[in-house]
Amino acid sequence: MVERSIAWLTRRNRRAPHRGISRNNARLQLRITGLNLRRLLNLGLRDNNGNWVLA
């Protein structure tokens, strides 16, 4: 699973797209968040009257 996670992060991202560490770090954190959310949705994360639950 580790190799797959690294592959998802580096897909089409061979070079840093922005100048500066903070902007690239923010972009990486946003990408990680999106991948984690997509994974949770695939695992069954649903909204149950305002509460998030895993089915």
Sequence and secondary structure as in RCSB ss.txt:
>XXXX:A:sequence
MVERSIAWLTRRNRRAPHRGISRNNARLQLRITGLNLRRLLNLGLRDNNGNWVLA
>XXXX:A:secstr
 HHHHHHHHHTT SS SSSSHHHHHHHHHHHHHHHHHHHHHHHTEEEETTEEEE 
